[in-house]
């Protein structure tokens, strides 16, 4: 099949589709990732076809705004919704024009779903957040419980579903659920360790597991990086992913890290792309790195201090490593608490109250916590055995083939 993978957002939002695209391509399909123009280099480096949609957004600036406007969960959620629907509107014309040439559309949640319906194309939804998954009700005899679930979902739908309904109406897409020419398939790209099936999810909604790619065959680490790694005990990795800050905040955060690593008598690899190297002197025990495949990098470190973005969290868990969470925005805070309660991380640290004493104590605690280290290794084995990307490919192949994806007539073609 000729398959389009549609997504918007940061590197962490795009990376799972790169992993899925690589696996689908190996399965014999023709794959194109359709997203923001800025991601072209990343996608092409994985030998996948790329098509741009919408404006060439400054994703680093968008990340700064997320951090600045997430002083509380409500503000952060409001900004996220505005970001999503603003970009969907900017991408709509490109999506509608581009997707008519594909047999199957696989989208990040709702991205590309409206256009797929308008073009009468089959659509597979990939979710890393379960709140928006379609449900069915009154499936058990427990009427009171079913009613409470129904009422809660309707209230959430009135708040969060309204913008999507308005968007579909605005672009002339049919109502949600009106197009039923193809099998329904929604895949949850989360490990079973973190997410359990919901009996109210619509059939067929399947938990596949994390979508993670192996290290590229042609990857070779830089000599100076490898020399640093080999020069002593396994270092710590400190990364905040796509979370960019104002420059003064970045420098302050770096100083805290600098002092904490020294107090903990440790070594660290620091992935901090918003750090101005001219304003930061690198001591011998800290090595500043650029983008390196996590699948390789995480095998070189002992623990990870990170922001708990979805993609980074998945990679760290698969690597069997303990974490020290410093979440920045609402979804990261929720995820960090969940991983902490499962025993794979320390209690989350506040980015606003962070200091070198707090961070150094957390580092020393994790280094000494053999129980946490053991639990993390067990979790890594389980996640690896789930083979989430392979399972997703199997399900897509099972539910969609050339016969199923014969294009129906549509006034939008």
N, C-alpha and C positions, 0 to 999 in steps of 0.2 A: 504493500500500500504506500501511497504518498501521504505522509503524516506531517501535520503542522503542530508544533508545541508552542503555545502562546502563554506569555507571562509578562508581568510588569513588576518593577520594584528594584531592590538592591541586588548585589552579588549573591547574597544568601537566598533570595527569591528565585534566582536564575539557575543556581548550581544544581538543584535537584533535577531540573529539566535537561541539563547537560548530561548528567548521569543516565537518566532515562533515555535520552536521545542516542547515546553511545550504545546502550543495550539493545534498543529497537533497531538500530542500524545493523548491528551484528546479527540480528534475527532476520535480516533480509529486506527491511523496509527502507524507503527513501525518506530521510528526516530533514526538516528545516525548523530551526528555532526562530520564532518571531517575537521580537521584543524591542526595547529602546535602542537607538543607534549606538549609544556609548558601549554596549556589550559586544559589538561585532568582533573585536580583537579576541576577547575571551572565548567566544563561541568558535571562531575559526581556528583557534589554537588547538581545539579538540577535534578538528577535522569534521565539523558539522556545518551544513549550509545555514546561512543566516539571512533574514530579511528584516529591515528596520520598520518600525511603526511609530507614529507620533513624533513629538518634538525630541530633539537631542537634549534631554534634561541633564542638569548637573546633579548627579546622584550624590556627590559629596555634600553639596549645599543642602540637598533635601534631607540628608542624614543629620546635618547640623540642626535643621529646623525641627526634626523629630525630637532630638535631645532637648532643645530649648523649650519646646512646647509641650513636653511631657512632664511638667511639674506635678501633675496628678493624672490618674488613669483616664478620667473623663476628657480632659483636654487632649491627651495623647490619642485617644480613640477618635475623637472628633477630627483631629488633624489627619489621622490615617484614612478615615472615610472620605474626607475632602480630597486627599491625595489620590486615592484609588479612582474615584468617579471623575475627577478632573482629567486624569490621564486616560481613562476609558473613553471619554468624549473626544479627546485629542487623537486617540488611536482608531476610532470607529471607522472612519472613511478608508484608512489603509487596510484595516482588518477585512472589511467587507469586500474590498477589491482583491485582496490577496488570497483569502481563504477559499474562494470559489474554485481554485485550481487544485485543491487537496481532496483526498478521499476520506480522511478522518482528522478531526481537530481534538487535541488534548490540551486542556486549559488549566491554568492556575485558578482554581475555584470557579469564578464567573468570567474570567478573561477569555473572550472569544465565544462564550456560550450564546449570547444574543445574536451574534453574527452567524453562528452555526445554524441556529433556528431559522433565521431569515433566509439562509441559503439551502435549507433542508439538508444539512450535513450532520452525520453522527458526531456526537460530542462525548468525551470522557472528562469528568471533573477530577482534578487532583487536589486534595486538601491537606494542608498542614495545620489547619485549625478546624475543629469539628462543629463549631457553632452554626455555620451556614448550611450544613448538610440537610438534604430533604428528608422528611420523616413521614411515618404513617402512624395513626393513632387507633385506639380502641382495639388493640390486638390481644389484650388479656382480659380476664374477668375482674381484675382489680379496678373497678370504675373510678374510685376516689383517686388512686395513684395516676391513672391514665388522664383524668381530668386535670390534675395539678400539672402534669407534664404538658398537656395541651395548652393550658392557660399560660404557663410560663413561656412556652415557645411562641405563642401568639403575641405576647407582650414584647418579647425580644424582636419578633418579626416586624412589629409595628414601628419599632425604633430603628433597627438596622436593615430591615428588608425594604422599607419604604423608598430609600434612595435608588435601590436597584430597580424596583418596579417603575419608578418615575423615569429612570434612564432608558429602560426598554420602551416605554411609551413614547418618549421623546424621539427615539431613533426609528420608531415604527416596527419594533420587534413584536412578535406575538406574545401573549401572556405566558408567564412561567408555567411550564408543563403542558402547553397547548400542542406542541409538536411531539408526536409519539410514534414516528415512523421507524425508530431504531431502538435497540436495547438500551436500557438505562445502565450506566456503569459509573460508579464513583469510587475512587481509590483514595485511601487515607495513607499518606506517606509518613507514618509514624510507627515506631516500634511497638510491638505488643507489650513490652515492658512498661510503657508509659500510657498506652491507650487501650481500653477494653471495648469490645463491640457494644453498641447500644441497640437493644431490641426494637426500638422505635425507628431506627434508620430504615430508609426505603431500600428495598431489594433492587438491584444488587449493589450494596455498599460494602466494600472489603478493606480490611486493614492489611496493607501490603508489607509495611516495614519501611525503614528509611531508604531513600534513593541516594546511593553513594557510589562514586566511581573509583576504580583502582588508580594507582599511580601510572601516569603515561609511560609507555615502554621506553621512550627516548629521553626521559627526565634524568638529568645528572646534576647533583647539587654543586653549588659554587665551591671552589677549593677553599676559600677563606672561611666559609660557613662550616664546611666539613672539618676543617682544622680546629675551629672553636669547639665544636661538638666533641671531638676526640680528645680535647685537652684536659678533660676532667670528668667528674661525675655528670650524669645526665642533667642537663639544664631544665629550668622551668620555662614554659612558653607563656608569654603574656600577650594577649591580643584583644582588641575591641572591634574587630571586623570592620564593618562600614560605618561605625559610629564616630563621625567626625565632630570635633568640638571647636569652639573659638580658640584662637591661637594661645591666649593667655591661660585658658583652661587646660589646653594640651601640655603646655610647659609645666604647669603646676602638677598635673597628673604624672608627668615624667619624673619630676623631682621626688614625688612620693614613692614611685616605683624604684628609683635609684637608691633612695635611703632604705627602703624595705628590703631589697635584695641584699644590700650590704649587712643590715642587721640580722638577716636570716642566714648569713654566710653561705649564700647560694650563687648560682650562675643562672643567667636568663637569656632567652631569645625573645626579642621584643619586636612584635609586628604592630607598628604604629605609623601608618602612612601619612597622617596629618601632622607629624612631628617635623619641625624645621630643623634639619640636621646642623645648621649653622649656629643654632641657639642651644644645642644639646651636646655636651661632651660625653662621649661614650667611654665608660670605665672598662677595665680589662674583663670584668665579670658580666658585662652585658653586650650582646651582639644584636645590632639592629638589622632586621631582615625585611625583604620585600615579599611579594606573593610567592609562596612555595606550596606545592600540593600538600594538603593536610594529610592525605593518606601516607605520604612519606615522612613529613615533618613530625607527626605525632608519635611515630615509632622511635624518635630520637630524644624524647623528653620524658620527664617523670610525673609532671602534673601540669594543669593548665589554669591560669587566671584569665577569665574571659567574661564577656558581656551577656552570654546566654542567648545570642541570636540562634534561630532554629538550626541553620546549617552547621554552625560551629559546634553546637551542643550535640548534634547527631554524630559528627565526626569524632568528637572527644569520647562519647559513650562507646562508639564502636571500637575505638582504640583501647578501651579498657582503662582509661585514666581518670583519677579523681580531679575534681574541679574546685576552684574558689570563685564563686559568682560575684561579679560587680555589674548587675543589670542596670540599663539606662532607661528603658521605656517599658510601657505597661505589659506587653506580652512576654518580654524577657523576665520581668519581675515574677510573673505567674509561673513561668517555666522553671526559674531558679528555685523557687519555693518547692515545687514538685520534686525536682531532682534532689534537693536537700532532704526532703522528707523520706525519699526512697533510700537514702544513705549513700549516694554517689557524689556528694558535694558537701562543703561546709555551709553553715548558715550564710545567706547572702549578705554582702557588705554594701552599705549605702555609698553611692558615688559622691553624694554631697558631703558626707561625714568622713570620707576616707582619709586616713593618715598612715604614715609609715609604720607606726607601732602596731596598729590594727592589722595591716596587711602582712607584716613580718611574722606576727603571732599566728595568723592563719596558715602561712606557708609552713612554719615549723610544726604546727598541729597536724597538717596533712602528711608531711614527711614521716611523722612518727605513728600515724594511724594505720596499722597493718590491716585492721579489720575493713576499713574503707577501701584500701588498696585491693584487698581480696575480692570484695563485693564488685568493685569496678571491673576487675579482670573477668569475673563470671558474667557480668552484664555484657562485656565486649564480645565474649564467645557466643552468647545467645543472640545478640544482634547480628553478628556475622553469619550465624547459621540461618537467620531468617531470610537472608538473600532477598531483601525487599525489592530491589530493581528487577531481578529475574522473575519474581512472583508477579510484579506489575506487567511485565512483557507477556508472561503466560496468560494472564487474565485478558489483556487487550487482544491477543491473538485468538483466544477462545471465543470472545464475544463479537469480534469484528473480523470479517474476511471479505474477499472481493464480492461475494454474493450479498452480504449484509450491507455493504457500503455502496451499492449501486445508487447513484444520485437520483433523487426524485425531482420532479418538476418544481420550479420555484419562480415566482415573479421577480425575484431579486437577481436571478442568474444573468 
